[in-house]
Amino acid sequence: MSQLKRIREIAIASVLLVIPFFVLNASLRDPSRQSWLDQQILYTLSWVQSGGTSAARVFSDFVDDYVYLVEVREENERLEARVARLEAERHQLLDEGLENRRLRSLLQLRERVGGELIAAEVVSRDIAPPFFRVTRVELDRGARDRVRAGMPVLSGQGLVGLVQRTSGRSCEVQLVVDRRTAVDVIVQRTGARGMLRGTGEDERYMARIQYLGREDALRVGDLVHTSGLGQRFPPSILVGRVTRIVREDFGLYQEVEVSPAVDFSRLEEVLILTEGALGDTIADVAEEPPAREP
């Protein structure tokens, strides 16, 4: 077997040495003196060369496309990473912008209301299923901060409610839409006064103004503010906006629904009014209608 293998190797080497000789001899010979064998050799060589060139071109194109795709993929990955980073920065800037607006509105509210105000943050919310309505919020201020029940809680959007109970480091807030809540209010456009009470509904945030006479010409969209009477709330704090009016053909009063100005689901920072706030809770407000303006 080794002898046959050696003979095969010698034969292959001889052929590989002889072929270039014939090719070189045919290519150097004058075309007019080329034999049939020379022509066949040159024809075969041209076919092999053409095939090799085509194969090399295809391989080169494949390599270029592969390298290009690899580079494109890497570029896409870099761009995707950059887009993700920019998107995160955009969200951060948006959050910071919203926070700045909230803090700026609280600062303006502090300057407008005056008195002694304590800044607080919402640390938890009670959510009522199935409509996921916020029924109560907890703040990070408590008895150690001289916060006590009955103190009004305000935000840059408007009236939030009153402190319901306190502990050493936190307090619970009874929202203005709670059915135990009662606030003496005034309609900004007409000057009509009434007592606003929360409806405590599960599916929406809503309050109603009681004791508004049928002759008071209210409109949907009218703004409702605190009147300042009763020494429970500072005056001119936005409470909400009139969304529905029902006037019956009989009776002394009309039914007015008010949507609160504060978005309780997104409430973050608030102010607690401590100076002049009463110690009792808003639930103790008298049921009698407020005195009507002449």
Secondary structure as the mmCIF struct_conf table of DSSP 4:
data_model
#
loop_
_struct_conf.conf_type_id
_struct_conf.id
_struct_conf.beg_label_comp_id
_struct_conf.beg_label_asym_id
_struct_conf.beg_label_seq_id
_struct_conf.end_label_comp_id
_struct_conf.end_label_asym_id
_struct_conf.end_label_seq_id
HELX_RH_AL_P HELX_RH_AL_P1 SER A 2 LEU A 28
BEND BEND1 ARG A 29 ARG A 29
HELX_RH_3T_P HELX_RH_3T_P1 PRO A 31 ARG A 33
HELX_RH_AL_P HELX_RH_AL_P2 TRP A 36 VAL A 113
BEND BEND2 GLY A 115 GLY A 115
STRN STRN1 LEU A 117 ALA A 128
TURN_TY1_P TURN_TY1_P1 PRO A 129 PHE A 132
STRN STRN2 ARG A 133 LEU A 139
BEND BEND3 ASP A 140 ASP A 140
HELX_RH_3T_P HELX_RH_3T_P2 ALA A 143 ASP A 145
TURN_TY1_P TURN_TY1_P2 ARG A 146 ARG A 146
TURN_TY1_P TURN_TY1_P3 ALA A 149 GLY A 150
STRN STRN3 PRO A 152 LEU A 154
BEND BEND4 GLY A 156 GLY A 158
STRN STRN4 LEU A 159 THR A 166
BEND BEND5 GLY A 168 ARG A 169
STRN STRN5 CYS A 171 LEU A 175
TURN_TY1_P TURN_TY1_P4 VAL A 176 VAL A 177
BEND BEND6 ASP A 178 ASP A 178
TURN_TY1_P TURN_TY1_P5 ARG A 179 ARG A 180
STRN STRN6 ALA A 182 VAL A 187
TURN_TY1_P TURN_TY1_P6 GLN A 188 THR A 190
STRN STRN7 ARG A 193 GLY A 198
BEND BEND7 ASP A 202 ARG A 204
STRN STRN8 ALA A 207 GLY A 213
TURN_TY1_P TURN_TY1_P7 ARG A 214 GLU A 215
BEND BEND8 ASP A 216 ASP A 216
TURN_TY1_P TURN_TY1_P8 VAL A 220 GLY A 221
STRN STRN9 LEU A 223 THR A 226
TURN_TY1_P TURN_TY1_P9 LEU A 229 GLY A 230
BEND BEND9 GLN A 231 PHE A 233
TURN_TY1_P TURN_TY1_P10 PRO A 235 SER A 236
STRN STRN10 LEU A 238 VAL A 246
BEND BEND10 ASP A 249 LEU A 252
STRN STRN11 TYR A 253 PRO A 260
BEND BEND11 ALA A 261 VAL A 262
HELX_RH_3T_P HELX_RH_3T_P3 PHE A 264 ARG A 266
STRN STRN12 GLU A 269 LEU A 273
TURN_TY1_P TURN_TY1_P11 GLU A 275 GLY A 276
BEND BEND12 GLY A 279 ASP A 280
HELX_RH_3T_P HELX_RH_3T_P4 ILE A 282 ASP A 284
BEND BEND13 VAL A 285 VAL A 285
BEND BEND14 GLU A 287 GLU A 288
HELX_LH_PP_P HELX_LH_PP_P1 PRO A 289 GLU A 293
#
